Amino acid sequence: MLERLNAYRTMWLMVLYDLPTLTKRQRNNANKFRQKLLENGFTMFQFSSYIRHVTSYEQSETQKRKIRSIIPPEGLIGVLEITDKQFERMELYYCKSKVKLLDGPQQLELF
């Protein structure tokens, strides 16, 4: 039962973005944004799409505050929360072959 509840409490936070890169300043801003995502524990899922596993709503809110603080002056950024259970149901294909999804980190619970 605890494992089932955990799959609905833990989440994946997805950051999807489309930033302009026409000028040197824009490229610099886009690169800084990407670097900050990596520093905050995000992993590239696809180009301009980064994900991070979070263990609670509070941790998700903390990460979203950090993202809001690094948004560049131009471009479009989306932040999406999905439960571990929803993420697990995603089908991922590479060249028509189904591939395994990323596993969330193993979690140790202390009582």
Residue pairs with C-beta under 8 A, 6 or more apart in sequence:
2 109
6 84
6 107
7 83
7 84
7 85
7 88
8 83
8 84
8 85
9 55
9 56
9 57
9 83
9 84
10 53
10 54
10 55
10 56
10 83
10 84
10 104
10 107
11 53
11 54
11 57
11 60
11 81
11 82
11 83
11 84
12 51
12 52
12 53
12 54
12 81
12 82
12 83
12 84
12 87
12 104
13 42
13 51
13 52
13 53
13 54
13 60
13 63
13 64
13 79
13 80
13 81
14 45
14 49
14 50
14 51
14 78
14 79
14 80
14 81
14 82
15 37
15 42
15 49
15 50
15 51
15 67
15 77
15 78
15 79
15 80
16 48
16 49
16 77
16 78
16 79
16 80
17 33
17 48
17 49
17 75
17 76
17 77
17 78
18 48
18 75
18 76
19 26
19 29
19 30
19 33
19 48
19 72
19 74
19 75
19 76
19 77
20 26
20 30
20 74
20 75
21 27
21 30
26 74
29 72
29 73
29 74
29 75
30 72
30 75
32 70
32 72
33 70
33 71
33 72
34 50
36 66
36 70
37 50
37 67
37 70
38 50
40 52
40 63
40 66
40 67
41 52
42 50
42 51
42 52
43 50
43 51
43 52
43 102
44 50
45 51
45 102
51 102
52 63
53 84
53 104
53 105
54 60
54 63
55 107
60 81
64 79
67 77
67 79
71 77
84 104
87 101
87 104
88 101
90 101
91 98
92 98
92 99
92 100
92 101
93 99
